[in-house]
Amino acid sequence: MRIINQWQNPDGSTWLVIRKSAEGFELEFPHLAQFSLDDEGDVIRKTQLEDGCEATLDHLYLNQVLPLALSLQNELVLHASAVNINGQAAVFCGSSGMGKSSIAAAFATAGYPFLTDDGLLIEPSGGDYLAVPSHPFIRLWDDSRDSLVPGEVGSLPTPVWTEKSRLLAGEQLPFCDQKVTVGRVYFLQDEGVDSLTISPLLGADALMALVRNSFFLDISDRCGVSKHFHGAGDLVRKPLFYHLDYPRAYGELPCLVDGVLEHMEMPGFASVEGS
């Protein structure tokens, strides 16, 4: 086997090692779990390592392995949360720590069901694109949970490597279990703004943002990379893409919800400044 990619944690330690062989792929999360996939993206073996547990296996499969496996089937899966706003999906893309789950929870508690808090599958449908619902839980740190989801909420066992709670969908956190047409895609920024800012993202900039925020397993596969860019390129021809920045404080999330609701009603390429 040869290593084709590695993902690092913010502290520089290794989070994921991806190896390729003639039989398929091996995804190792050091000390936690190991998954073996065939060339079609089907998981053929799951192995719990010394620091892992059943909750860890389940969580890593849903949130890391499955999105990467789908990329082998030429599917587009984004590092994104999504919510259903009156029959259209608002999609929030960003890396870890950018607030995807908190935004999903803020919309859900305001009555707008979430489709996922990360790992969003985008599916073409005629001339539109559909957001496909994923797991019916949201992962939140304790301070986020206390600020956004007061009261008792059901939860799943917590994986060993994180203190984030996995809060189950229910009355306080409604879940959308149907595919929804993508209405807007927001790429989250963190540039220290004082108020909500939304600006259009066009052409090559939109394409590169989409590719940066998508799951892709085999970066050594030139044909697969080409297909990935082609699929993303078809999507960015739609007037759906925007930068979104907001003050990083839980008390500002209701303003973000209100601003996005208003923006979703505006014509394509509309901007919001100082909302």
C-alpha positions as CSV (number, residue, x, y, z in Angstrom):
1,M,0.0,0.0,0.0
2,R,1.1,3.6,-0.6
3,I,0.0,6.7,1.2
4,I,-1.9,9.0,-1.2
5,N,-3.2,11.6,1.3
6,Q,-3.0,12.6,5.0
7,W,-5.3,15.0,7.0
8,Q,-3.9,16.9,9.9
9,N,-5.5,18.2,13.1
10,P,-5.0,21.8,14.1
11,D,-2.3,20.8,16.5
12,G,-0.3,19.1,13.7
13,S,-1.1,15.5,14.6
14,T,-2.4,13.1,12.0
15,W,-6.2,12.7,11.8
16,L,-6.5,10.5,8.8
17,V,-4.1,8.5,6.6
18,I,-5.4,7.3,3.2
19,R,-3.6,4.4,1.5
20,K,-4.2,2.8,-1.9
21,S,-3.5,-0.7,-3.1
22,A,-4.5,-2.9,-6.0
23,E,-7.6,-4.0,-4.1
24,G,-8.9,-0.6,-3.0
25,F,-8.3,1.9,-0.2
26,E,-7.5,1.9,3.5
27,L,-8.6,4.8,5.7
28,E,-6.8,4.9,9.1
29,F,-7.8,7.2,11.9
30,P,-4.8,6.6,14.2
31,H,-5.6,4.8,17.5
32,L,-9.4,5.0,16.7
33,A,-10.5,3.0,13.7
34,Q,-9.6,1.6,10.3
35,F,-11.8,1.1,7.3
36,S,-11.1,-0.9,4.1
37,L,-12.9,0.1,0.9
38,D,-13.0,-1.5,-2.5
39,D,-12.5,0.5,-5.7
40,E,-16.3,1.2,-5.9
41,G,-16.4,2.8,-2.5
42,D,-18.1,-0.1,-0.7
43,V,-16.8,-0.6,2.9
44,I,-15.6,-4.2,3.2
45,R,-14.1,-4.0,6.7
46,K,-14.4,-1.9,9.8
47,T,-11.7,-2.3,12.5
48,Q,-11.9,-0.7,16.0
49,L,-8.4,0.3,17.2
50,E,-7.1,0.6,20.8
51,D,-8.7,4.0,21.6
52,G,-11.9,3.4,19.7
53,C,-15.4,2.3,20.6
54,E,-18.7,1.4,18.8
55,A,-19.8,5.1,18.8
56,T,-16.5,6.1,17.3
57,L,-16.9,3.6,14.4
58,D,-20.5,4.7,13.7
59,H,-19.6,8.4,13.8
60,L,-16.5,8.1,11.6
61,Y,-18.3,6.0,9.1
62,L,-21.2,8.5,8.8
63,N,-19.3,11.7,8.9
64,Q,-15.9,10.9,7.3
65,V,-15.8,7.5,5.5
66,L,-19.2,7.6,3.7
67,P,-18.7,11.0,2.1
68,L,-15.3,10.0,0.9
69,A,-16.6,6.7,-0.4
70,L,-19.3,8.5,-2.3
71,S,-16.7,10.5,-4.1
72,L,-15.5,7.3,-5.7
73,Q,-19.0,7.0,-7.3
74,N,-18.6,10.5,-8.8
75,E,-21.0,12.0,-6.2
76,L,-20.5,15.6,-4.9
77,V,-20.5,15.7,-1.1
78,L,-19.8,19.0,0.6
79,H,-18.3,20.0,4.0
80,A,-21.6,21.7,4.7
81,S,-24.7,22.0,6.8
82,A,-28.1,22.6,5.3
83,V,-31.6,23.7,6.4
84,N,-35.0,23.7,4.7
85,I,-36.3,27.2,4.2
86,N,-39.8,27.1,2.8
87,G,-38.9,24.3,0.3
88,Q,-35.4,25.5,-0.6
89,A,-32.2,24.4,0.9
90,A,-29.8,27.0,2.4
91,V,-26.4,25.4,2.4
92,F,-23.5,26.6,4.7
93,C,-20.0,25.4,3.6
94,G,-16.9,25.7,5.7
95,S,-14.1,23.9,7.3
96,S,-14.2,22.5,10.9
97,G,-14.9,25.3,13.5
98,M,-16.6,27.7,11.0
99,G,-20.0,27.3,12.7
100,K,-21.8,24.9,10.3
101,S,-23.5,23.0,13.1
102,S,-24.3,26.0,15.2
103,I,-26.0,27.7,12.2
104,A,-28.0,24.5,11.5
105,A,-29.1,24.4,15.2
106,A,-30.0,28.1,15.1
107,F,-32.3,27.6,12.1
108,A,-33.8,24.4,13.5
109,T,-34.7,26.0,16.8
110,A,-36.3,28.8,14.8
111,G,-38.5,26.2,13.1
112,Y,-36.6,25.5,9.9
113,P,-35.7,21.8,9.7
114,F,-32.1,20.8,9.2
115,L,-30.9,18.2,6.6
116,T,-27.4,17.7,8.0
117,D,-24.8,19.4,10.1
118,D,-22.0,18.2,7.8
119,G,-21.4,15.9,4.8
120,L,-24.1,17.1,2.4
121,L,-24.7,15.1,-0.8
122,I,-25.7,17.3,-3.8
123,E,-27.7,15.4,-6.5
124,P,-28.5,16.8,-10.0
125,S,-32.2,16.6,-10.9
126,G,-33.2,18.0,-14.3
127,G,-32.0,21.6,-14.4
128,D,-31.9,21.8,-10.6
129,Y,-29.8,20.4,-7.8
130,L,-31.1,18.6,-4.7
131,A,-29.8,18.6,-1.2
132,V,-30.0,15.1,0.2
133,P,-30.7,14.7,4.0
134,S,-28.1,12.8,6.1
135,H,-28.0,11.8,9.7
136,P,-30.7,13.2,12.1
137,F,-28.5,14.6,14.7
138,I,-26.4,17.8,15.3
139,R,-23.0,17.9,16.9
140,L,-22.5,20.8,19.4
141,W,-20.0,21.8,22.0
142,D,-21.6,22.3,25.5
143,D,-21.5,26.2,25.2
144,S,-23.3,26.0,21.9
145,R,-25.9,23.6,23.2
146,D,-26.5,25.7,26.3
147,S,-27.0,28.9,24.1
148,L,-28.9,27.3,21.2
149,V,-30.8,24.3,22.5
150,P,-32.1,24.9,26.0
151,G,-34.0,22.1,27.8
152,E,-33.8,18.3,27.5
153,V,-32.8,16.8,24.1
154,G,-32.1,13.2,23.3
155,S,-28.5,12.4,22.4
156,L,-26.3,9.6,21.1
157,P,-23.2,8.3,22.8
158,T,-20.2,10.6,22.4
159,P,-17.2,9.4,20.4
160,V,-14.0,9.2,22.4
161,W,-12.0,11.8,20.6
162,T,-14.4,14.7,21.1
163,E,-16.6,16.3,23.7
164,K,-19.2,17.4,21.2
165,S,-22.7,16.1,22.0
166,R,-24.7,14.4,19.2
167,L,-28.2,15.9,19.7
168,L,-31.0,13.9,18.2
169,A,-33.7,15.5,16.0
170,G,-37.0,16.0,17.6
171,E,-39.4,18.8,18.6
172,Q,-36.7,21.3,19.5
173,L,-34.5,20.2,16.5
174,P,-36.8,19.4,13.6
175,F,-35.3,17.3,10.8
176,C,-36.1,17.3,7.1
177,D,-36.0,13.8,5.8
178,Q,-36.9,14.7,2.2
179,K,-34.6,15.9,-0.7
180,V,-34.9,19.7,-1.1
181,T,-33.9,21.9,-4.1
182,V,-30.8,23.9,-3.4
183,G,-31.7,27.6,-3.2
184,R,-28.4,29.2,-2.0
185,V,-24.9,28.0,-1.1
186,Y,-23.1,30.2,1.4
187,F,-19.3,29.8,2.0
188,L,-18.6,30.8,5.6
189,Q,-15.8,33.4,6.2
190,D,-14.3,34.6,9.5
191,E,-12.8,38.1,8.9
192,G,-13.9,39.8,12.1
193,V,-16.9,41.7,10.7
194,D,-19.2,43.6,12.9
195,S,-22.5,42.6,11.2
196,L,-23.8,40.1,8.7
197,T,-22.3,40.4,5.2
198,I,-23.3,38.4,2.1
199,S,-21.7,38.9,-1.3
200,P,-22.0,37.0,-4.6
201,L,-19.3,34.5,-5.6
202,L,-18.9,34.0,-9.3
203,G,-17.1,31.8,-11.9
204,A,-13.7,30.4,-11.1
205,D,-13.9,31.7,-7.5
206,A,-17.1,29.8,-6.9
207,L,-15.7,26.7,-8.5
208,M,-12.5,26.7,-6.4
209,A,-14.5,27.3,-3.2
210,L,-16.8,24.4,-4.1
211,V,-13.9,22.1,-4.8
212,R,-12.1,23.2,-1.6
213,N,-15.2,22.4,0.5
214,S,-15.9,19.0,-1.0
215,F,-14.9,15.5,0.0
216,F,-12.6,13.7,-2.4
217,L,-10.8,10.4,-1.7
218,D,-8.4,9.6,-4.4
219,I,-6.5,12.7,-5.3
220,S,-4.0,10.6,-7.4
221,D,-6.8,9.6,-9.8
222,R,-6.5,12.2,-12.6
223,C,-9.7,10.9,-14.4
224,G,-11.6,11.1,-11.1
225,V,-10.3,14.6,-10.3
226,S,-11.4,15.7,-13.8
227,K,-14.9,14.3,-13.4
228,H,-15.1,16.0,-10.0
229,F,-14.2,19.4,-11.4
230,H,-16.6,18.9,-14.3
231,G,-19.5,18.1,-11.9
232,A,-18.7,21.1,-9.7
233,G,-18.4,23.3,-12.9
234,D,-21.9,22.4,-13.9
235,L,-23.2,23.4,-10.5
236,V,-21.5,26.8,-10.4
237,R,-23.2,27.9,-13.6
238,K,-26.2,28.5,-11.3
239,P,-26.5,31.9,-9.5
240,L,-26.4,30.1,-6.1
241,F,-23.1,31.0,-4.5
242,Y,-22.2,33.6,-1.9
243,H,-19.6,34.5,0.7
244,L,-21.2,34.9,4.2
245,D,-19.6,36.4,7.2
246,Y,-21.1,37.3,10.6
247,P,-19.9,38.2,14.1
248,R,-18.8,35.1,16.0
249,A,-21.1,35.3,19.0
250,Y,-24.1,33.2,19.8
251,G,-26.2,36.2,20.4
252,E,-25.7,37.2,16.7
253,L,-27.2,34.0,15.3
254,P,-30.8,35.2,15.3
255,C,-29.6,38.2,13.1
256,L,-27.9,35.7,10.8
257,V,-31.1,33.6,10.6
258,D,-33.2,36.7,9.8
259,G,-30.7,38.0,7.3
260,V,-30.5,34.7,5.4
261,L,-34.3,34.4,5.4
262,E,-34.5,37.8,3.8
263,H,-31.6,37.0,1.4
264,M,-33.3,33.8,0.2
265,E,-36.2,35.9,-1.1
266,M,-34.0,38.3,-3.0
267,P,-33.1,37.9,-6.7
268,G,-29.9,36.1,-7.7
269,F,-26.5,37.8,-6.9
270,A,-28.0,40.1,-4.3
271,S,-25.7,41.4,-1.5
272,V,-26.3,42.1,2.1
273,E,-24.1,44.7,3.9
274,G,-24.4,45.6,7.6
275,S,-27.6,43.6,8.3
